[in-house]
Amino acid sequence: MNHACRATYSVDETLVDCSKCGHLLDIAYDWSRVPVPGSLKQFESRWSSRRNPLDFSGVWRFRELLPFAKDEQIVTIGEGQTILQSSAGVGKYAGFQTGKLLLQYEGLNPSGSFKDNGMTAASTHAHMVGAKVAACASTGNTSASLAIYSSTTRLFETIVFIGSGKISFGKLSQALDYGAKTLQIQGDFDDALRQVRDVCAARGIYLCNSVNPFRLEGQKSIMFRVLEGLNWEVPDWIVVPGGNLGNSSAFGKAFTELKELGLINRIPRLAVINAAGSNTLYQLFEQHKLRWNGGRLDEAKIITDKFFTQMDADNRRASTLATAIEINRPVNLLKCLRALEVCDGVVREVSDEAILEAKAQIGAGGFGCEPASAASVAGAKLLREQGVISPSDRVVCILTGHQLKDPTATVAYHSVDPARLSAAAATEDDAYATMLRKAGVTQTPAANRPIVVENKFESIMQLLDRIGC
Ligand code: F0G
């Protein structure tokens, strides 16, 4: 259904935007026809029937809350076995009382990122409509996820569009290894997404980016599992990195529906965190005061048109070491504004330096994540310092992708000589220092530098004495 003109389409159509008004579509349910349990706790009965793949899946064990497919149509590869974790060190680092900061570790999905929550739903819909070829544009994780669903299920062929240069090797290697046809567009992610949307429309290829409303249905389950981890209590805050804004949009929809269904009694606040080098949402929401405004979007259209026209005129391109969220034209902008309204949300930007420091703290706590994910903890820390979140609030940060996705950023942070980060020390031969310097990183206080030692037993023993091991 479309929120603006209220046009409706049948579930077996493959549209992503409304053919009448052009806005993205939402999945709307007639809840009176769905056997929704009377309480969220009733979903716990599925824990004892985990041999059924639908009950094993962390997405589909909540299938009454995304009831667009029949059981036999569902495509699952065991996604969503993720849980809420706590790390005393990370909580302290971000300024919270013990046990108040929690980490929803989505890196444990089959392809290593939260995308599998959405891709199981998009693959299910692709299967329902008999799609033979599916495609997406990606900063890396969406392509890895689509590729794994395609290779394990063999239901459809996959083509992924990636921008040039920025994709991290962990993610590129996944798409290649899983056998996806990989098109490297000579442009960035925003270019690749524009192209794939046109190509899919022209060729009748099934589009799996988060403009696809079924993707977002699957991503709602991240919030269901957060509630499950809290014994069905609602946290005070959800903090999530913002890229194409699919997650934040899905989370807002999840809470709206749960409240409508009487399954929760209040909605948590939402904080969406941009990297400072790709901060369209931050600029529009916090500086230009762009709002959902109950769905009356005439003013929003004027603000966004002007903003993007200026962005094009200045040839401004997104740039951050958190390459997963290096996006300047977030396609789910309006849906995210709706989520921010429903959740009384805020938006912040954090520097690459803050992201990498938070990432090192998360890693030291045992939950390695990729840079984009760490924006959530860096954002929670900032909001704590600003007094927006209180130290006693219960806060859930979403760790969206696994640490092994982007080892380059990790190794650069930990191994670079800090002296090389000053502009004066700029040299051509130190690739890591150059990379960090370009991203504005001036210090690496959480670095765990490798120690070089002679290939001699005595020297190693002396070193161990010196470092107290
Ligand atoms: N974190 C990670 C690890 C991501 O891969 C992405 C998006 C985001 C956060 C942002 O999520 O788009 O829902 O706001 N990655 C996409 C991709 C764009 O192509 O893999 P969002």
Residues whose N, C-alpha, C, O or C-beta is under 5 A from the ligand:
A	BS01	F0G	A137 S138 T139 G140 N141 T142 P241 G242 G243 N244 L245 G246 N247 S248 A324 I325 A372 S373 T400 G401
